[in-house]
């Protein structure tokens, strides 16, 4: 696992992977962007993948709000779910965006990505990089943010590239 030491490193990793992800998708025609995946997976298309990323941003924003503003422990990963129930939680996320268009989801993910970068800038180095500042964030908050940003974007890039390879064949 990579360990970030500065806000700049965390932001750069997030921005680079997000830019690559969006460039890969935007490089396709709108028809290709809306195609169902040619492989079996929980997420069936690019909309589903981007919605998943966006919703994890939203959940992270909630964790931070509860921790920093309400001075309480948030329900992580989400009220009613444990980390062992990630498949069920991710399926709930998938279901919740089925009536949202790709265009709307693209707007949502861009907005939440920018909001995440601004939150990183607003957090202190102690909050981001010192261990155990947040009980709900194993190791450091920067590590947790990475899992909701650059690391998660890399997962999405792998899915996009798998679809692109199948479209070419």
N, C-alpha and C positions, 0 to 999 in steps of 0.2 A: 504494500500500500504506500502510495506517495504521501509525503508529509510536507505540507506547506509551511513556510516560515514567515511569509509576508502576505499582506493583502493583495499586493500586485501579482504575486505568483498565483494566488487563488483566482483572482479576477481574470488574469491572462489565460489560465487553463480553461476556465468556464467560457470565456469569450471565444477562444480559438475553436473549441469543440462545438459550441453553439453555431458559430458562423459556418463551419464545415457542414454540419447537419442541415442547416437551412439552405445552403448553397446546393447541396445534393438534391434536395427536394425541389427547390425553385428551378433547377436546371431541367426539370421534366415539364412536359406539356400538362395543362390542367387535367386532361383526360387521364394521363399516366399517373398524376398525383392522386387521383380519385379511384384508381384501380384497387381491387381487392388483392391482397398478397397472394402470390402463387405458391405459398407454403402454409402449412398448418401452424397457427400460433394463436394465443389469446387475442392479441391485437390483430385486427384483420386488414388494416390499411394505415396510411400515414396519419390520417386524422386521429386514429386511436392512439398511435404512438405519441404524437404531440400532445394530445389531451392527457395522457398518462403523465408525461413530464410536467405539464402545467399543474395538474392536481397535486403532484408531490411538492411543487413550489408552494402552492396554496397551503398545504398541510404544514410545511416548514414555517411559513409566515405565522400560522396559528400557534405553533409551538413557541416561537419567539415572542409573540404577543403575550401569551399566557405567562411565560417565564419572566420576561423583562418588565412588562407593564402591570400584570396582575400579581406578580410575585408568587405564582403557584406552579405546581408541576403539571405539565400538559399530559393529556392522554396520548401516548405514543405507542404504536403508529397512528391509531385513531380510536376514539371511544368505541368500545365493543369488540376491538380486535387486539390480538397479541402478534408479536413478530412471527410466531408459528402459523398464523392465519393469513399470511401475505397473499396467498393465491385467492382467497375469498375477498380480501380488501381490494386487490387489483381488479378482480372481476366486478366488484361494485363500482369502481372508478370507470371501468370500461362501459358498464351499463349506463352510467349517469351522463355520458357524452354521446350516446347513440343518436340523439336528435339535434346535435350541434354540427354545423357545416364545417368542412375543412377550412374554409376562409375565416370563419369565426374563431376556430381553434388556433389557426396561425396567428391571428391578432392577439389572442389570449396568451399564447406562449411567448411571444415577443414582449408583451407588457410584463408578464411575470418574470421573465429573464432579466429585463432591465431593472425591475424592482429588486430582484435578488442582488444584482450588482450594487445597487445603491445601499441596500441593507449591509452588505459586506463593508462598504466604505464607512458606514455609520457605526459599526461595531468597534469596540476597542481591541487592541492586540491581546489583552488579557482574556477578553471574552472569546476571541477566535482561537488563540493558540495555546492557552494554558489548559492542561488536563483537568477534567472533572469540574469545570465551571458550570456545566449543566448536567444534572444527573441523567437526563434522558438522552444525552449525546455521548455515546461511548467514545472514549479518548478525548478528542477536541471538537469544538463546534466547527472548526474549519474542515475537519474530516467528514463530519455529518453533512455540511454544506456541499462538499465535493460529491458525496453520494447522491445528492439531489440536483447537482449541476453537472460538472464536467464528466464525472464517472457515469452518470445516468445518460448524458448525451452520447457517450461512447457506445453504450448499449443500443441506443436508438440508431446511431450511425451503422452499427453492424446489421441491424434489421433493414435499414434503407439499402445498404450495399447488397444484401442478400436479394432483395427484390430487384434491384437494378441488374444484377447478374442474371437473374431469371428472365427479365424483360429482354435482355440482349440475346438470350439463347433461343 
